[in-house]
Amino acid sequence: MDARDEPSDDDLMTAYARGDAAAFEQLYSRHQAGLYRFIRRLLGTALAAQTDEVFQDTWLRVVNARAQWQPQGASFRTWLFTLANHRVIDIWRRSGREVSITTEDDSPWEPEAGTAWQQWPAIANPSPHSEDVAFWRRAGERLLGCLEELPLAQRSAFLLHHDDELPLAEVARTLEVGFETAKTRLRYAMSKLRTCMGAYLAPLQGGTP
């Protein structure tokens, strides 16, 4: 079947509300990997053990809401990730962690010419055995660590936009904030990640730290 002939998420959810269990299976198949990754990275290492609980509870909320489901402007995926974000916030608060909703911060950092950030190897088409491959593998591992240093609000904005590739307007919908607030959170997240990554990976330019 051509991808263009595939039923939309809204169509599947409507069918599921009418009792079509196979429609739910399609929704689950489409979104389970991305949703699980989003939840796992939002919770971070310290709360990783709660990932399955939040994941299962998010889908349970979908099941329980099926009879009342009505598309209301937001996509099913946006709604799904909103449910997950609510549960992650609950877990954070239950664990005693602070969940800040403010966007105050220092002025965003931008790399200057000649810094390690500017001089990183090109990612396009590295040879299988090149040093660039090891560099980007190391960079990916460090990025996950840097993500855990972000406040939850900034981390969620970054993951939704850059990991799950949601447009900024959908990020705002998912987080239930204004467009400018979502934009500011994303800008601060990028600033902190650049600082964290640049500081850590600078030694690699001169060899293995």
Secondary structure, 3 states (H helix, E strand, C coil): CCHHHCCCHHHHHHHHHCCCHHHHHHHHHHHHHHHHHHHHHHHCCCCHHHHHHHHHHHHHHHHHCHHHCCCCCCCHHHHHHHHHHHHHHHHHHHCCCCCCCCCCCCCCCCCCCCCCCCCCCCCCCCCCCCHHHHHHHHHHHHHHHHHCCCCHHHHHHHHHHHHCCCCHHHHHHHHCCCHHHHHHHHHHHHHHHHHHHHHHHHHHHHCCC
